[in-house]
Amino acid sequence: MANLQRAAALPWTDGGQCVVREASQPWPVLVERCYQALDHDQIEFHDTAGRCAVASAGAGAMGVGLCVLVAPELVVGAVIVLGVVVVAVAIKEELEAYELRHASPDECADEFPPNRYPGMDVLVGGVRFDALQVGVRKLWEIKREVEQLRKERKTAMACGYEFVIGVSTEAHRDALLQENQSLNVVVTGCRR
């Protein structure tokens, strides 16, 4: 979340897709991997803190830009954006999705199963899952559409994980199993 918010203030040429893909990485890694996707025509870097002298001597402007951006705190005047920045589409969508996931006080995937990362999704093979069960290689998705479940199941299995679908009711479980008997569907008892 912090990386997405920080990146939202910068102009991106790819609609923010690289940032969303790398958001779970530490900020310096995200910057290094996505630096080329910045709109360099709209941004200027200034080494106002004097930390990037080595980078600027050997690597030119790109080195200074990387050095300035990876700093833990952004010094005033170090990054100047020319013109108005509209938050990149992918970043905006991800921030909104995060807000929606955390707007409800009854967030079932945080508690069922015992989730290794409560309050966060797990990114595996470019696909987001609701939970990674503590102690085993099981990815969970709590009540989703069948089309999305197919994609998630395929990705989980390709990456060596079991895939479990958590639903609220026996009726929902039965409906999913009618679609595909090979699904692993568990009734969680969580409210919808």
N, C-alpha and C positions, 0 to 999 in steps of 0.2 A: 504494500500500500504506500509506504513512504517513497519508494522508488518511482512509483507511478505519479504520485503528487509532485515530486521533484522534476520528473521528466515532462510533466504537463506544461511547464513554463517555457519549454524550449520548442523551436520549430523543427518538425520532422518531415522528410520528403516521402517516407513510406507510410504515412498515416499513423505512425506509432506502432506498427506491427512488430518491429524488432524489440522495442521497449517492452511490450506486453509479453513477448516470448521469453525475454531475459529478466523479467521483473523479480523473479525469485532469487536471482544472483545478487551478490554484494554490489553496491553501487559502482565501485571501480571496474568490476568485470562487465557490468551492463554497459558502461560508458565505452569501454574498449571494444566490445562487440558491436555496438550500435553507432559508434562515432561517425562512420561513413554515411549513415542515414540522416544525420543532421543537415538542415538546410544552411550550408555554410555562407550563402549569400545574405542571409538574414541575421548573422551572428558574428560578434567580434569578441575575442578573448584578450584580456589584459592581465599580465602577471603583477597585479598590484601588491601582492604580499611578498614578492621576490623569491618564491619557492621554485620557480621553473627555469632558472637560468641554465642549468645543465641541459634540460630538455630543449630549450630554445636554441642553444648553441649547436646541438647535433641534429635535431629532427625538424627544425623550422617551425612554421606556424601550427602544423598538426601536433607536434610534440607539446607546444605551449597549450593548445586547446585541450588536449587530453589531460595534461598536468593540472590545468586550472579546474576542469570539470570533475576530476576524481578526488579533489580535496574534500575532506570530511565536512568542512563548513564552507559555504560560498561567501567569499569576501565581497563586500559592496563594490561594484564597478568592475569586477573581474570578468563577468559575462554580460555583454550588452546585446540585447536583441533589438534589431532594427525593424521598426514597424510593429504591427499588432500580431500577436500570436493567437491563433485559434487552436484550442486543444485538439490534438490529433484524434481522429475518429476512433481508432482502436484503443487508445488510452482512455478516452471519454467513456466508451462502452464498458471497458474493464472496471473503471472507477464506479460507474453506475451499477454494474453487476455486483461489485463488492458491497455497495450500500444496500442493495436489495437483499443479499444473502445475510446481512447482519442487522437488518431492520426488525426482524421478527425475534421476540424473546424466546420462542420455542424453536430452537435450531437443533433438530434431531440428530444430524450427522455429527455434532460435537459430542454426543453422549452415547450413541448406539451405532456401531459397536464401540468398544473403547478405542477412541480415535487418537492416533499418534500425534496429530497436529490439529487440536480443536480450534475452531474459529478460522481455519484456512482450508482451501482446497489443495489437492495434491496434483501436480502436473507430471504426467507420465506419457512419453511419446507424443507430446504436443496436445494431449487431451486432459481436461480437468475432471477430477473425481472428488466426491464429497468427503471420503475418508480413506485412510490407510490404517487398517486394524493393527493394534499394538501386538507385537510378538510374532506376527505371521505375514506372509506376502499375499494379503487379501485387500483388494481395492473395493470400495463400496460406493454405490450410487443410491441415493434415497429418492424414491418416486419420481421417475422421469418418463418421457415418451419412448415408445418401442424403437423408433428410428434412431434416436440418440443412444439408447441402450446397446443397439447392435454395434455401433461405432466404438463405444466405450469398451464393450466386451472384447471386441477384436483387438483393440490396442492393448488392453490389460493382458490378454493371453499372449500376444506377440512379445510382450516385455517380461514374460515369466511370472505374472501375477494371477491368482484366482480372482474371479469377479463375482460379487454378490450384490443383489438388488434388494434394498430395504423398502418395504411398503407398509402402509398403515393398517390395512385390513386384509382379511382372508379373501374377500371378493376381488380386491385388486391383485392379490397373489394368483388367484385362480384365472383371472383374465389374462395375465401375462403368460402363465403356463399354457393356456390354450393357444396362444400365439407361437410359443416355442417351449417344448417340454424340457429342453436341455438347460434352460436358465436356472440359476441358483437364486431363488427368491425367498426371503425371510420376512415374516411379519414382525415389525418392530414394536407395534403398539403405540408409536408416536402419533400425536394428533396431526391433522392436516392443517 
